[in-house]
Amino acid sequence: MNDISRQFPDPAAAETLASREQPPVPDSPFWGWRDAALFVGMGIPSFALAIALTQGLFHLLPVNTPAPRVMTMQFSGFGFWFLSLYVMLRVRYHRPFWASLGWVFPRSGLLLTLVLGPLLAIAVAIGSVLLRTPEIKSSIHLLMQDRWSTLLIGVLATTLAPLFEELLFRGFFLPLLVRSAGTAAGVVLCSLPFTLLHGPQYQWTWQHMLLLFAVSAAFSIVRLRTGSTAAATLVHAAYNLTFFVGYVLTGKDFGP
């Protein structure tokens, strides 16, 4: 077993009150697969509530472009979903939300973290050319119908989107997967649902799926190497920002 795998030891059979009151170790998941199943199950009512509230809100607002409606529904759904996780961590385990999911200052590799996002985007753009990835208009780009829609999507793609995705995949699921299956298998198993989540956006082309899988693996490695979900989020945000700037300047999508 390597050093990274030892960061995720098996939880104790029973936690004492004293241990619950201590600050959590970010790399030691105290939740289990039953908690994961409960969290996944809460996604359905969370997004159902988001859809209902969004429909009611935009029935009253004179908004003609689809981007605000879609973004409001999506991110309010994630907000309600993570609220259920917050309640679970606080009520069931008496643990803080952010620190439990590894939202800490990177222990090492801060300089690399700052530049890795753009470097990863450049590598993916090169890989896209080598794989002869077909040029398609993703569902996100189809929402950019005017200047304000483009600005809205750009802001969310570089802030809330990487935040929610990294808390979900690298903050909650990756530690559990690494503890259960080991480092390599954990990275693979974490990257599969991340890739599938973005599949419809890129019409399931195998080139995009392969590149997305590699990108997700890179985010996971950053999380494991630094011990920080915040570091993975920063890399993810910089990666998205690099592609967004490229799209605004050229009108072309250089990669997933």
NUNU-520750 format. One record per residue (C-alpha): chain; y, x, z; residue in one letter; residue number from 1. Coordinates in steps of 0.1 Angstrom, whole numbers, plus 5000, padded with zeros to 4 digits. Layout:
BEGIN
@chaine=A&y=Y&x=X&z=Z&residu=A&num=NUM
...
This chain:
BEGIN
@chaine=A&y=5000&x=5000&z=5000&residu=M&num=1
@chaine=A&y=5034&x=5014&z=4990&residu=N&num=2
@chaine=A&y=5066&x=5015&z=5010&residu=D&num=3
@chaine=A&y=5080&x=4984&z=4994&residu=I&num=4
@chaine=A&y=5049&x=4963&z=5002&residu=S&num=5
@chaine=A&y=5052&x=4974&z=5038&residu=R&num=6
@chaine=A&y=5087&x=4959&z=5039&residu=Q&num=7
@chaine=A&y=5070&x=4925&z=5039&residu=F&num=8
@chaine=A&y=5045&x=4924&z=5068&residu=P&num=9
@chaine=A&y=5025&x=4894&z=5076&residu=D&num=10
@chaine=A&y=5044&x=4871&z=5101&residu=P&num=11
@chaine=A&y=5032&x=4868&z=5137&residu=A&num=12
@chaine=A&y=5009&x=4839&z=5144&residu=A&num=13
@chaine=A&y=5034&x=4824&z=5168&residu=A&num=14
@chaine=A&y=5071&x=4832&z=5173&residu=E&num=15
@chaine=A&y=5086&x=4833&z=5208&residu=T&num=16
@chaine=A&y=5120&x=4819&z=5216&residu=L&num=17
@chaine=A&y=5132&x=4854&z=5222&residu=A&num=18
@chaine=A&y=5122&x=4866&z=5187&residu=S&num=19
@chaine=A&y=5138&x=4836&z=5171&residu=R&num=20
@chaine=A&y=5171&x=4845&z=5188&residu=E&num=21
@chaine=A&y=5171&x=4880&z=5174&residu=Q&num=22
@chaine=A&y=5188&x=4887&z=5141&residu=P&num=23
@chaine=A&y=5163&x=4884&z=5112&residu=P&num=24
@chaine=A&y=5151&x=4914&z=5093&residu=V&num=25
@chaine=A&y=5161&x=4905&z=5057&residu=P&num=26
@chaine=A&y=5129&x=4921&z=5042&residu=D&num=27
@chaine=A&y=5105&x=4902&z=5065&residu=S&num=28
@chaine=A&y=5100&x=4866&z=5054&residu=P&num=29
@chaine=A&y=5092&x=4844&z=5083&residu=F&num=30
@chaine=A&y=5086&x=4813&z=5061&residu=W&num=31
@chaine=A&y=5053&x=4805&z=5044&residu=G&num=32
@chaine=A&y=5039&x=4787&z=5014&residu=W&num=33
@chaine=A&y=5041&x=4753&z=5031&residu=R&num=34
@chaine=A&y=5078&x=4759&z=5035&residu=D&num=35
@chaine=A&y=5080&x=4769&z=4998&residu=A&num=36
@chaine=A&y=5062&x=4737&z=4988&residu=A&num=37
@chaine=A&y=5086&x=4716&z=5009&residu=L&num=38
@chaine=A&y=5116&x=4734&z=4994&residu=F&num=39
@chaine=A&y=5104&x=4729&z=4959&residu=V&num=40
@chaine=A&y=5097&x=4692&z=4966&residu=G&num=41
@chaine=A&y=5133&x=4688&z=4979&residu=M&num=42
@chaine=A&y=5145&x=4697&z=4944&residu=G&num=43
@chaine=A&y=5136&x=4663&z=4930&residu=I&num=44
@chaine=A&y=5158&x=4642&z=4954&residu=P&num=45
@chaine=A&y=5185&x=4669&z=4953&residu=S&num=46
@chaine=A&y=5190&x=4667&z=4915&residu=F&num=47
@chaine=A&y=5185&x=4629&z=4915&residu=A&num=48
@chaine=A&y=5214&x=4626&z=4939&residu=L&num=49
@chaine=A&y=5235&x=4651&z=4919&residu=A&num=50
@chaine=A&y=5229&x=4631&z=4887&residu=I&num=51
@chaine=A&y=5238&x=4598&z=4903&residu=A&num=52
@chaine=A&y=5270&x=4612&z=4919&residu=L&num=53
@chaine=A&y=5280&x=4629&z=4887&residu=T&num=54
@chaine=A&y=5275&x=4598&z=4866&residu=Q&num=55
@chaine=A&y=5296&x=4578&z=4890&residu=G&num=56
@chaine=A&y=5323&x=4605&z=4892&residu=L&num=57
@chaine=A&y=5327&x=4609&z=4854&residu=F&num=58
@chaine=A&y=5326&x=4572&z=4849&residu=H&num=59
@chaine=A&y=5360&x=4572&z=4866&residu=L&num=60
@chaine=A&y=5374&x=4604&z=4851&residu=L&num=61
@chaine=A&y=5388&x=4606&z=4815&residu=P&num=62
@chaine=A&y=5368&x=4636&z=4805&residu=V&num=63
@chaine=A&y=5355&x=4637&z=4769&residu=N&num=64
@chaine=A&y=5338&x=4671&z=4767&residu=T&num=65
@chaine=A&y=5303&x=4674&z=4780&residu=P&num=66
@chaine=A&y=5306&x=4708&z=4797&residu=A&num=67
@chaine=A&y=5323&x=4696&z=4830&residu=P&num=68
@chaine=A&y=5298&x=4668&z=4834&residu=R&num=69
@chaine=A&y=5267&x=4690&z=4828&residu=V&num=70
@chaine=A&y=5281&x=4718&z=4850&residu=M&num=71
@chaine=A&y=5290&x=4694&z=4878&residu=T&num=72
@chaine=A&y=5255&x=4679&z=4877&residu=M&num=73
@chaine=A&y=5237&x=4712&z=4876&residu=Q&num=74
@chaine=A&y=5256&x=4730&z=4903&residu=F&num=75
@chaine=A&y=5259&x=4701&z=4927&residu=S&num=76
@chaine=A&y=5221&x=4697&z=4923&residu=G&num=77
@chaine=A&y=5216&x=4733&z=4933&residu=F&num=78
@chaine=A&y=5241&x=4728&z=4962&residu=G&num=79
@chaine=A&y=5221&x=4698&z=4976&residu=F&num=80
@chaine=A&y=5189&x=4717&z=4971&residu=W&num=81
@chaine=A&y=5201&x=4748&z=4990&residu=F&num=82
@chaine=A&y=5215&x=4725&z=5017&residu=L&num=83
@chaine=A&y=5179&x=4714&z=5023&residu=S&num=84
@chaine=A&y=5169&x=4751&z=5026&residu=L&num=85
@chaine=A&y=5198&x=4757&z=5050&residu=Y&num=86
@chaine=A&y=5186&x=4729&z=5072&residu=V&num=87
@chaine=A&y=5150&x=4741&z=5072&residu=M&num=88
@chaine=A&y=5159&x=4777&z=5082&residu=L&num=89
@chaine=A&y=5184&x=4765&z=5108&residu=R&num=90
@chaine=A&y=5164&x=4736&z=5123&residu=V&num=91
@chaine=A&y=5128&x=4748&z=5120&residu=R&num=92
@chaine=A&y=5133&x=4785&z=5125&residu=Y&num=93
@chaine=A&y=5167&x=4788&z=5142&residu=H&num=94
@chaine=A&y=5176&x=4816&z=5117&residu=R&num=95
@chaine=A&y=5209&x=4822&z=5098&residu=P&num=96
@chaine=A&y=5208&x=4812&z=5061&residu=F&num=97
@chaine=A&y=5224&x=4841&z=5044&residu=W&num=98
@chaine=A&y=5209&x=4870&z=5063&residu=A&num=99
@chaine=A&y=5174&x=4854&z=5061&residu=S&num=100
@chaine=A&y=5176&x=4855&z=5023&residu=L&num=101
@chaine=A&y=5187&x=4891&z=5023&residu=G&num=102
@chaine=A&y=5224&x=4886&z=5017&residu=W&num=103
@chaine=A&y=5234&x=4919&z=5032&residu=V&num=104
@chaine=A&y=5253&x=4950&z=5021&residu=F&num=105
@chaine=A&y=5231&x=4972&z=5000&residu=P&num=106
@chaine=A&y=5215&x=5000&z=5020&residu=R&num=107
@chaine=A&y=5215&x=5024&z=4991&residu=S&num=108
@chaine=A&y=5222&x=5026&z=4954&residu=G&num=109
@chaine=A&y=5256&x=5009&z=4956&residu=L&num=110
@chaine=A&y=5271&x=5030&z=4927&residu=L&num=111
@chaine=A&y=5241&x=5023&z=4905&residu=L&num=112
@chaine=A&y=5244&x=4986&z=4914&residu=T&num=113
@chaine=A&y=5280&x=4985&z=4901&residu=L&num=114
@chaine=A&y=5271&x=4998&z=4867&residu=V&num=115
@chaine=A&y=5236&x=4985&z=4862&residu=L&num=116
@chaine=A&y=5246&x=4951&z=4850&residu=G&num=117
@chaine=A&y=5265&x=4963&z=4819&residu=P&num=118
@chaine=A&y=5239&x=4990&z=4812&residu=L&num=119
@chaine=A&y=5212&x=4964&z=4814&residu=L&num=120
@chaine=A&y=5231&x=4941&z=4790&residu=A&num=121
@chaine=A&y=5235&x=4970&z=4765&residu=I&num=122
@chaine=A&y=5198&x=4978&z=4768&residu=A&num=123
@chaine=A&y=5189&x=4941&z=4762&residu=V&num=124
@chaine=A&y=5212&x=4939&z=4732&residu=A&num=125
@chaine=A&y=5195&x=4970&z=4717&residu=I&num=126
@chaine=A&y=5161&x=4955&z=4724&residu=G&num=127
@chaine=A&y=5172&x=4923&z=4708&residu=S&num=128
@chaine=A&y=5180&x=4941&z=4676&residu=V&num=129
@chaine=A&y=5147&x=4961&z=4677&residu=L&num=130
@chaine=A&y=5127&x=4929&z=4682&residu=L&num=131
@chaine=A&y=5146&x=4911&z=4655&residu=R&num=132
@chaine=A&y=5155&x=4883&z=4678&residu=T&num=133
@chaine=A&y=5166&x=4853&z=4659&residu=P&num=134
@chaine=A&y=5202&x=4842&z=4663&residu=E&num=135
@chaine=A&y=5203&x=4808&z=4678&residu=I&num=136
@chaine=A&y=5229&x=4787&z=4694&residu=K&num=137
@chaine=A&y=5217&x=4783&z=4730&residu=S&num=138
@chaine=A&y=5224&x=4750&z=4748&residu=S&num=139
@chaine=A&y=5250&x=4768&z=4769&residu=I&num=140
@chaine=A&y=5270&x=4779&z=4738&residu=H&num=141
@chaine=A&y=5268&x=4744&z=4724&residu=L&num=142
@chaine=A&y=5288&x=4732&z=4754&residu=L&num=143
@chaine=A&y=5316&x=4756&z=4746&residu=M&num=144
@chaine=A&y=5335&x=4731&z=4725&residu=Q&num=145
@chaine=A&y=5370&x=4741&z=4735&residu=D&num=146
@chaine=A&y=5389&x=4767&z=4754&residu=R&num=147
@chaine=A&y=5387&x=4751&z=4788&residu=W&num=148
@chaine=A&y=5350&x=4744&z=4784&residu=S&num=149
@chaine=A&y=5344&x=4780&z=4775&residu=T&num=150
@chaine=A&y=5364&x=4792&z=4805&residu=L&num=151
@chaine=A&y=5346&x=4769&z=4828&residu=L&num=152
@chaine=A&y=5312&x=4780&z=4817&residu=I&num=153
@chaine=A&y=5323&x=4817&z=4818&residu=G&num=154
@chaine=A&y=5334&x=4814&z=4854&residu=V&num=155
@chaine=A&y=5303&x=4796&z=4865&residu=L&num=156
@chaine=A&y=5280&x=4819&z=4846&residu=A&num=157
@chaine=A&y=5294&x=4849&z=4864&residu=T&num=158
@chaine=A&y=5297&x=4834&z=4899&residu=T&num=159
@chaine=A&y=5276&x=4804&z=4910&residu=L&num=160
@chaine=A&y=5248&x=4807&z=4884&residu=A&num=161
@chaine=A&y=5238&x=4843&z=4895&residu=P&num=162
@chaine=A&y=5243&x=4834&z=4931&residu=L&num=163
@chaine=A&y=5220&x=4803&z=4931&residu=F&num=164
@chaine=A&y=5194&x=4820&z=4909&residu=E&num=165
@chaine=A&y=5192&x=4852&z=4929&residu=E&num=166
@chaine=A&y=5190&x=4833&z=4963&residu=L&num=167
@chaine=A&y=5162&x=4812&z=4948&residu=L&num=168
@chaine=A&y=5141&x=4838&z=4931&residu=F&num=169
@chaine=A&y=5149&x=4871&z=4948&residu=R&num=170
@chaine=A&y=5161&x=4858&z=4981&residu=G&num=171
@chaine=A&y=5134&x=4831&z=4989&residu=F&num=172
@chaine=A&y=5104&x=4835&z=4966&residu=F&num=173
@chaine=A&y=5102&x=4873&z=4959&residu=L&num=174
@chaine=A&y=5097&x=4883&z=4996&residu=P&num=175
@chaine=A&y=5069&x=4857&z=4999&residu=L&num=176
@chaine=A&y=5052&x=4868&z=4967&residu=L&num=177
@chaine=A&y=5054&x=4905&z=4975&residu=V&num=178
@chaine=A&y=5039&x=4898&z=5009&residu=R&num=179
@chaine=A&y=5011&x=4877&z=4995&residu=S&num=180
@chaine=A&y=5003&x=4896&z=4963&residu=A&num=181
@chaine=A&y=5018&x=4931&z=4965&residu=G&num=182
@chaine=A&y=5049&x=4946&z=4948&residu=T&num=183
@chaine=A&y=5039&x=4947&z=4912&residu=A&num=184
@chaine=A&y=5023&x=4913&z=4911&residu=A&num=185
@chaine=A&y=5051&x=4899&z=4932&residu=G&num=186
@chaine=A&y=5077&x=4910&z=4906&residu=V&num=187
@chaine=A&y=5056&x=4896&z=4877&residu=V&num=188
@chaine=A&y=5050&x=4862&z=4895&residu=L&num=189
@chaine=A&y=5087&x=4860&z=4904&residu=C&num=190
@chaine=A&y=5098&x=4867&z=4868&residu=S&num=191
@chaine=A&y=5075&x=4841&z=4852&residu=L&num=192
@chaine=A&y=5093&x=4810&z=4865&residu=P&num=193
@chaine=A&y=5127&x=4826&z=4860&residu=F&num=194
@chaine=A&y=5118&x=4831&z=4823&residu=T&num=195
@chaine=A&y=5104&x=4796&z=4820&residu=L&num=196
@chaine=A&y=5135&x=4781&z=4836&residu=L&num=197
@chaine=A&y=5156&x=4796&z=4808&residu=H&num=198
@chaine=A&y=5131&x=4789&z=4780&residu=G&num=199
@chaine=A&y=5146&x=4756&z=4767&residu=P&num=200
@chaine=A&y=5180&x=4773&z=4765&residu=Q&num=201
@chaine=A&y=5166&x=4797&z=4739&residu=Y&num=202
@chaine=A&y=5142&x=4774&z=4721&residu=Q&num=203
@chaine=A&y=5112&x=4793&z=4735&residu=W&num=204
@chaine=A&y=5114&x=4821&z=4710&residu=T&num=205
@chaine=A&y=5091&x=4849&z=4722&residu=W&num=206
@chaine=A&y=5117&x=4876&z=4718&residu=Q&num=207
@chaine=A&y=5141&x=4859&z=4741&residu=H&num=208
@chaine=A&y=5112&x=4851&z=4766&residu=M&num=209
@chaine=A&y=5102&x=4888&z=4766&residu=L&num=210
@chaine=A&y=5137&x=4900&z=4772&residu=L&num=211
@chaine=A&y=5143&x=4875&z=4799&residu=L&num=212
@chaine=A&y=5112&x=4886&z=4817&residu=F&num=213
@chaine=A&y=5123&x=4922&z=4816&residu=A&num=214
@chaine=A&y=5157&x=4912&z=4829&residu=V&num=215
@chaine=A&y=5142&x=4893&z=4857&residu=S&num=216
@chaine=A&y=5120&x=4922&z=4866&residu=A&num=217
@chaine=A&y=5150&x=4944&z=4867&residu=A&num=218
@chaine=A&y=5168&x=4921&z=4891&residu=F&num=219
@chaine=A&y=5137&x=4920&z=4913&residu=S&num=220
@chaine=A&y=5135&x=4958&z=4914&residu=I&num=221
@chaine=A&y=5171&x=4960&z=4925&residu=V&num=222
@chaine=A&y=5164&x=4935&z=4953&residu=R&num=223
@chaine=A&y=5134&x=4956&z=4965&residu=L&num=224
@chaine=A&y=5150&x=4990&z=4961&residu=R&num=225
@chaine=A&y=5183&x=4981&z=4979&residu=T&num=226
@chaine=A&y=5169&x=4955&z=5003&residu=G&num=227
@chaine=A&y=5198&x=4932&z=4993&residu=S&num=228
@chaine=A&y=5199&x=4899&z=4974&residu=T&num=229
@chaine=A&y=5237&x=4905&z=4972&residu=A&num=230
@chaine=A&y=5231&x=4936&z=4951&residu=A&num=231
@chaine=A&y=5208&x=4917&z=4927&residu=A&num=232
@chaine=A&y=5234&x=4890&z=4924&residu=T&num=233
@chaine=A&y=5261&x=4916&z=4916&residu=L&num=234
@chaine=A&y=5239&x=4931&z=4889&residu=V&num=235
@chaine=A&y=5231&x=4896&z=4875&residu=H&num=236
@chaine=A&y=5268&x=4886&z=4875&residu=A&num=237
@chaine=A&y=5279&x=4918&z=4858&residu=A&num=238
@chaine=A&y=5251&x=4913&z=4832&residu=Y&num=239
@chaine=A&y=5263&x=4878&z=4825&residu=N&num=240
@chaine=A&y=5299&x=4888&z=4823&residu=L&num=241
@chaine=A&y=5291&x=4916&z=4798&residu=T&num=242
@chaine=A&y=5275&x=4891&z=4774&residu=F&num=243
@chaine=A&y=5302&x=4865&z=4780&residu=F&num=244
@chaine=A&y=5329&x=4889&z=4771&residu=V&num=245
@chaine=A&y=5310&x=4900&z=4740&residu=G&num=246
@chaine=A&y=5306&x=4864&z=4730&residu=Y&num=247
@chaine=A&y=5343&x=4856&z=4735&residu=V&num=248
@chaine=A&y=5354&x=4887&z=4715&residu=L&num=249
@chaine=A&y=5329&x=4884&z=4686&residu=T&num=250
@chaine=A&y=5316&x=4848&z=4686&residu=G&num=251
@chaine=A&y=5280&x=4862&z=4687&residu=K&num=252
@chaine=A&y=5253&x=4860&z=4713&residu=D&num=253
@chaine=A&y=5238&x=4895&z=4717&residu=F&num=254
@chaine=A&y=5210&x=4886&z=4740&residu=G&num=255
@chaine=A&y=5196&x=4862&z=4767&residu=P&num=256
